[in-house]
């Protein structure tokens, strides 16, 4: 799923299951960002604001989860992080 010119989403952005997600200019998401099953390794480089929660699954790389923790700490992410629909506050994404 490629959106080379997309800069802003006013509400939720549901990318669930999208492969090869490419959002190089995305700066703002007004609501939730649903990334379950995308296997995205990092947030879009220009992202400045996520107004809601972010949903990921254990299929996502650890690098994405770590970046989301940093986004929350820096104020980019206003909501919370959910891993497999449960609150996530850090630690391993893959359960052994």
FITI-19737 format. One record per residue: residue in three letters; y negated, x negated, z of N, C-alpha, C, O, CB in turn. Coordinates in Angstrom, 2 decimals. Glycine has a CB too. Layout:
N
PT residu  nnorth   neast     nup canorth  caeast    caup  cnorth   ceast     cup  onorth   oeast     oup cbnorth  cbeast    cbup
PT    ALA       Y       X       Z       Y       X       Z       Y       X       Z       Y       X       Z       Y       X       Z
...
END
This chain:
96
PT residu  nnorth   neast     nup canorth  caeast    caup  cnorth   ceast     cup  onorth   oeast     oup cbnorth  cbeast    cbup
PT    UNK    1.16   -0.85    0.00    0.00    0.00    0.00   -1.23   -0.91    0.00   -1.47   -1.65    0.95    0.01    0.97    1.22
PT    UNK   -1.99   -0.84   -1.05   -3.15   -1.72   -1.18   -4.42   -0.90   -1.32   -4.51    0.01   -2.14   -2.99   -2.68   -2.39
PT    UNK   -5.40   -1.24   -0.49   -6.71   -0.62   -0.52   -7.76   -1.72   -0.53   -8.38   -1.98    0.51   -6.91    0.35    0.69
PT    UNK   -7.99   -2.38   -1.66   -8.86   -3.56   -1.70  -10.32   -3.28   -1.38  -11.05   -4.21   -1.01   -8.77   -4.18   -3.03
PT    UNK  -10.78   -2.03   -1.53  -12.20   -1.73   -1.31  -12.47   -0.90   -0.06  -13.63   -0.67    0.29  -12.74   -1.00   -2.50
PT    UNK  -11.42   -0.45    0.62  -11.59    0.42    1.78  -12.26   -0.31    2.93  -11.77   -1.36    3.37  -10.24    0.98    2.23
PT    UNK  -13.38    0.23    3.43  -14.11   -0.39    4.52  -14.08    0.43    5.81  -14.21   -0.12    6.90  -15.53   -0.63    4.11
PT    UNK  -13.91    1.75    5.68  -13.99    2.59    6.87  -13.10    3.81    6.73  -12.97    4.39    5.65  -15.44    3.02    7.12
PT    UNK  -12.47    4.19    7.85  -11.69    5.41    7.95  -12.29    6.18    9.12  -12.34    5.66   10.23  -10.13    5.14    8.15
PT    UNK  -12.75    7.41    8.88  -13.44    8.16    9.91  -12.57    8.67   11.03  -13.04    8.84   12.15  -14.12    9.30    9.29
PT    UNK  -11.31    8.91   10.76  -10.40    9.47   11.74   -9.18    8.57   11.86   -9.30    7.35   11.80   -9.98   10.90   11.35
PT    UNK   -8.01    9.17   12.04   -6.77    8.40   12.16   -6.38    7.79   10.82   -6.68    8.34    9.76   -5.62    9.31   12.69
PT    UNK   -5.71    6.64   10.88   -5.16    6.00    9.70   -3.67    5.83    9.96   -3.26    4.99   10.75   -5.86    4.61    9.38
PT    UNK   -2.86    6.65    9.28   -1.41    6.63    9.45   -0.79    5.84    8.31   -0.64    6.34    7.19   -0.83    8.08    9.51
PT    UNK   -0.42    4.59    8.59    0.20    3.73    7.59    1.69    3.58    7.87    2.34    2.69    7.32   -0.48    2.34    7.58
PT    UNK    2.22    4.42    8.69    3.63    4.37    9.11    4.56    4.12    7.92    4.56    4.88    6.95    4.02    5.68    9.83
PT    UNK    5.34    3.05    8.02    6.35    2.74    7.02    5.83    2.09    5.74    6.62    1.74    4.87    7.06    3.96    6.66
PT    UNK    4.52    1.91    5.62    3.96    1.31    4.41    4.34   -0.16    4.32    4.26   -0.89    5.31    2.41    1.47    4.38
PT    UNK    4.75   -0.58    3.18    5.11   -1.99    2.96    3.97   -2.70    2.25    3.25   -2.10    1.46    6.42   -2.10    2.14
PT    UNK    3.82   -3.97    2.53    2.78   -4.80    1.92    1.39   -4.17    2.08    0.64   -4.04    1.12    3.08   -5.01    0.44
PT    UNK    1.08   -3.79    3.31   -0.20   -3.19    3.62   -1.30   -4.24    3.44   -1.27   -5.29    4.08   -0.21   -2.62    5.05
PT    UNK   -2.26   -3.93    2.58   -3.34   -4.88    2.27   -4.68   -4.17    2.42   -5.01   -3.29    1.63   -3.19   -5.47    0.82
PT    UNK   -5.44   -4.56    3.45   -6.72   -3.93    3.77   -7.78   -5.01    4.00   -8.31   -5.11    5.11   -6.58   -3.02    5.03
PT    UNK   -8.10   -5.81    3.00   -8.94   -6.99    3.22  -10.36   -6.71    3.67  -10.98   -7.57    4.29   -8.99   -7.77    1.98
PT    UNK  -10.91   -5.52    3.38  -12.30   -5.23    3.72  -12.45   -4.20    4.84  -13.57   -3.84    5.20  -13.03   -4.73    2.50
PT    UNK  -11.33   -3.73    5.40  -11.39   -2.68    6.42  -12.11   -3.19    7.67  -11.70   -4.18    8.27   -9.98   -2.20    6.77
PT    UNK  -13.18   -2.48    8.05  -13.98   -2.85    9.21  -13.83   -1.88   10.37  -13.92   -2.27   11.53  -15.42   -2.95    8.83
PT    UNK  -13.59   -0.60   10.04  -13.67    0.41   11.10  -12.64    1.52   10.89  -12.46    2.03    9.79  -15.08    1.01   11.14
PT    UNK  -11.97    1.88   11.99  -11.09    3.04   12.04  -11.59    3.89   13.21  -11.63    3.43   14.35   -9.56    2.63   12.22
PT    UNK  -11.97    5.12   12.93  -12.54    5.98   13.96  -11.55    6.50   14.97  -11.92    6.76   16.12  -13.22    7.12   13.32
PT    UNK  -10.31    6.65   14.57   -9.28    7.21   15.45   -8.14    6.25   15.66   -8.33    5.04   15.82   -8.76    8.51   14.89
PT    UNK   -6.93    6.80   15.67   -5.71    6.01   15.90   -5.32    5.23   14.65   -5.61    5.64   13.52   -4.55    6.92   16.33
PT    UNK   -4.66    4.09   14.87   -4.14    3.26   13.78   -2.63    3.21   13.98   -2.15    2.59   14.93   -4.79    1.80   13.77
PT    UNK   -1.88    3.86   13.10   -0.43    3.97   13.25    0.23    2.98   12.29    0.17    3.15   11.07    0.06    5.43   12.98
PT    UNK    0.85    1.96   12.86    1.42    0.85   12.09    2.93    0.76   12.23    3.52   -0.26   11.84    0.80   -0.45   12.51
PT    UNK    3.58    1.76   12.76    5.03    1.71   12.99    5.77    1.47   11.68    5.60    2.19   10.70    5.51    3.03   13.65
PT    UNK    6.61    0.44   11.70    7.45    0.15   10.55    6.77   -0.56    9.40    7.37   -0.71    8.34    8.02    1.39   10.05
PT    UNK    5.54   -1.01    9.57    4.85   -1.69    8.47    5.21   -3.18    8.39    5.10   -3.79    7.33    3.35   -1.54    8.63
PT    UNK    5.63   -3.74    9.51    5.92   -5.18    9.62    4.69   -6.03    9.31    4.80   -7.18    8.87    7.06   -5.56    8.68
PT    UNK    3.54   -5.45    9.56    2.28   -6.17    9.39    2.23   -7.30   10.41    2.53   -7.08   11.59    1.05   -5.22    9.55
PT    UNK    1.86   -8.50    9.97    1.88   -9.65   10.89    0.54   -9.87   11.57    0.47  -10.59   12.57    2.27  -10.90   10.13
PT    UNK   -0.54   -9.27   11.04   -1.87   -9.45   11.63   -2.76   -8.26   11.26   -2.51   -7.57   10.27   -2.51  -10.78   11.16
PT    UNK   -3.76   -8.04   12.06   -4.75   -7.01   11.75   -5.58   -7.46   10.55   -5.68   -8.66   10.28   -5.66   -6.72   12.97
PT    UNK   -6.19   -6.52    9.84   -7.08   -6.91    8.74   -8.16   -7.87    9.25   -8.70   -7.64   10.34   -7.72   -5.66    8.09
PT    UNK   -8.48   -8.91    8.52   -9.38   -9.96    9.01  -10.80   -9.48    9.31  -11.48  -10.08   10.14   -9.45  -11.05    8.02
PT    UNK  -11.26   -8.43    8.65  -12.63   -7.97    8.85  -12.74   -6.82    9.85  -13.83   -6.28   10.06  -13.22   -7.53    7.54
PT    UNK  -11.63   -6.43   10.48  -11.62   -5.28   11.38  -12.48   -5.52   12.62  -12.30   -6.51   13.33  -10.20   -4.95   11.80
PT    UNK  -13.42   -4.61   12.86  -14.36   -4.73   13.97  -14.22   -3.63   15.01  -14.69   -3.78   16.14  -15.76   -4.74   13.45
PT    UNK  -13.56   -2.51   14.65  -13.52   -1.36   15.56  -12.29   -0.48   15.27  -12.03   -0.11   14.13  -14.82   -0.53   15.43
PT    UNK  -11.56   -0.16   16.33  -10.52    0.87   16.29  -10.86    1.81   17.43  -10.77    1.44   18.60   -9.03    0.25   16.43
PT    UNK  -11.25    3.04   17.09  -11.74    3.97   18.09  -10.67    4.64   18.94  -10.96    5.16   20.01  -12.52    5.01   17.43
PT    UNK   -9.43    4.64   18.47   -8.34    5.29   19.19   -7.28    4.30   19.61   -7.56    3.14   19.92   -7.73    6.38   18.35
PT    UNK   -6.05    4.78   19.63   -4.89    3.98   20.03   -4.25    3.32   18.80   -4.52    3.70   17.66   -3.86    4.85   20.77
PT    UNK   -3.40    2.32   19.06   -2.61    1.70   18.01   -1.14    1.88   18.36   -0.72    1.65   19.50   -2.97    0.18   17.84
PT    UNK   -0.36    2.30   17.38    1.07    2.53   17.55    1.85    1.54   16.70    1.66    1.46   15.48    1.45    3.99   17.18
PT    UNK    2.73    0.78   17.34    3.61   -0.16   16.65    5.04    0.09   17.10    5.28    0.78   18.09    3.18   -1.64   16.92
PT    UNK    5.98   -0.48   16.37    7.39   -0.39   16.76    7.93   -1.79   16.98    7.25   -2.78   16.71    8.23    0.37   15.69
PT    UNK    9.14   -1.87   17.47    9.75   -3.17   17.70   10.10   -3.88   16.40   10.58   -5.01   16.42   11.00   -3.02   18.56
PT    UNK    9.87   -3.23   15.25   10.08   -3.87   13.95    8.92   -4.78   13.58    9.05   -5.62   12.68   10.28   -2.81   12.86
PT    UNK    7.77   -4.63   14.26    6.61   -5.43   13.94    6.74   -6.83   14.52    7.39   -7.02   15.55    5.33   -4.77   14.45
PT    UNK    6.14   -7.82   13.86    6.18   -9.20   14.37    5.43   -9.34   15.70    4.48   -8.61   15.97    5.59  -10.16   13.33
PT    UNK    5.87  -10.28   16.49    5.21  -10.56   17.76    3.74  -10.91   17.55    2.90  -10.60   18.40    5.93  -11.71   18.49
PT    UNK    3.42  -11.55   16.43    2.04  -11.95   16.16    1.09  -10.75   16.13   -0.05  -10.86   16.58    1.95  -12.70   14.84
PT    UNK    1.54   -9.62   15.61    0.70   -8.42   15.58    0.46   -7.91   16.99   -0.67   -7.57   17.35    1.34   -7.32   14.71
PT    UNK    1.51   -7.85   17.79    1.36   -7.38   19.17    0.41   -8.28   19.95   -0.44   -7.79   20.69    2.74   -7.32   19.87
PT    UNK    0.54   -9.58   19.78   -0.35  -10.52   20.47   -1.80  -10.33   20.03   -2.71  -10.39   20.85    0.10  -11.97   20.21
PT    UNK   -2.00  -10.11   18.75   -3.36   -9.90   18.24   -3.95   -8.60   18.76   -5.15   -8.53   19.03   -3.36   -9.90   16.71
PT    UNK   -3.12   -7.58   18.91   -3.60   -6.31   19.46   -4.04   -6.47   20.91   -5.04   -5.86   21.33   -2.52   -5.24   19.36
PT    UNK   -3.32   -7.26   21.69   -3.72   -7.54   23.07   -5.10   -8.20   23.08   -5.95   -7.86   23.90   -2.66   -8.44   23.79
PT    UNK   -5.32   -9.14   22.16   -6.63   -9.81   22.07   -7.71   -8.83   21.62   -8.83   -8.88   22.11   -6.55  -10.99   21.09
PT    UNK   -7.37   -7.93   20.69   -8.34   -6.94   20.21   -8.74   -5.99   21.34   -9.91   -5.60   21.43   -7.75   -6.13   19.04
PT    UNK   -7.80   -5.64   22.18   -8.10   -4.79   23.34   -9.02   -5.52   24.31  -10.00   -4.96   24.80   -6.79   -4.36   24.05
PT    UNK   -8.71   -6.78   24.59   -9.50   -7.57   25.54  -10.92   -7.81   25.03  -11.86   -7.86   25.83   -8.81   -8.91   25.80
PT    UNK  -11.09   -7.96   23.72  -12.40   -8.26   23.16  -13.23   -7.00   22.88  -14.41   -7.10   22.52  -12.24   -9.05   21.88
PT    UNK  -12.64   -5.82   23.03  -13.38   -4.59   22.81  -13.27   -4.01   21.41  -13.85   -2.96   21.14  -14.79   -4.81   23.13
PT    UNK  -12.56   -4.67   20.52  -12.36   -4.13   19.17  -11.54   -2.85   19.24  -11.85   -1.86   18.58  -11.67   -5.17   18.25
PT    UNK  -10.49   -2.88   20.04   -9.61   -1.72   20.25  -10.10   -0.95   21.46  -10.08   -1.47   22.58   -8.12   -2.16   20.43
PT    UNK  -10.55    0.28   21.24  -11.08    1.11   22.32   -9.98    1.86   23.07  -10.13    2.16   24.25  -12.09    2.09   21.77
PT    UNK   -8.90    2.17   22.37   -7.80    2.92   22.98   -6.76    1.98   23.57   -7.08    0.90   24.06   -7.15    3.83   21.95
PT    UNK   -5.52    2.42   23.52   -4.40    1.67   24.08   -3.40    1.29   23.01   -3.50    1.74   21.86   -3.72    2.47   25.18
PT    UNK   -2.45    0.46   23.38   -1.39    0.02   22.49   -0.09    0.69   22.92    0.24    0.72   24.11   -1.24   -1.54   22.49
PT    UNK    0.63    1.23   21.95    1.91    1.87   22.24    2.99    1.20   21.40    2.88    1.12   20.18    1.85    3.39   21.96
PT    UNK    4.04    0.75   22.06    5.21    0.14   21.42    6.34    1.13   21.53    6.74    1.50   22.63    5.59   -1.23   22.07
PT    UNK    6.87    1.57   20.40    7.92    2.59   20.37    7.50    3.82   21.18    8.31    4.43   21.88    9.25    2.02   20.92
PT    UNK    6.21    4.16   21.07    5.59    5.33   21.71    5.46    5.22   23.24    5.17    6.21   23.91    6.39    6.57   21.38
PT    UNK    5.68    4.03   23.78    5.49    3.78   25.22    4.33    2.81   25.40    4.12    1.95   24.55    6.80    3.21   25.87
PT    UNK    3.57    2.93   26.49    2.45    2.02   26.71    2.91    0.56   26.70    3.95    0.22   27.26    1.76    2.34   28.05
PT    UNK    2.14   -0.29   26.04    2.45   -1.71   25.91    1.27   -2.52   26.42    0.13   -2.28   26.04    2.77   -2.09   24.43
PT    UNK    1.57   -3.48   27.31    0.52   -4.30   27.90    0.76   -5.79   27.69    0.13   -6.62   28.34    0.40   -4.00   29.39
PT    UNK    1.67   -6.13   26.80    1.99   -7.52   26.53    3.46   -7.80   26.76    4.19   -6.97   27.30    1.16   -8.43   27.39
PT    UNK    3.89   -8.98   26.35    5.30   -9.36   26.50    6.02   -9.26   25.18    5.42   -8.95   24.15    5.99   -8.50   27.54
PT    UNK    7.33   -9.52   25.21    8.12   -9.51   23.96    8.16   -8.14   23.31    8.29   -7.12   24.00    9.53   -9.98   24.24
PT    UNK    8.05   -8.12   22.00    8.16   -6.87   21.24    9.62   -6.52   21.02   10.00   -5.35   21.12    7.42   -6.97   19.90
PT    UNK   10.43   -7.51   20.72   11.84   -7.29   20.45   12.62   -7.28   21.77   12.52   -8.21   22.58   12.40   -8.39   19.49
PT    UNK   13.36   -6.24   21.98   14.18   -6.14   23.18   15.57   -6.66   22.88   16.18   -6.28   21.87   14.24   -4.67   23.70
PT    UNK   16.07   -7.52   23.74   17.40   -8.12   23.51   18.46   -7.28   24.18   19.64   -7.61   24.11   17.45   -9.58   24.05
END
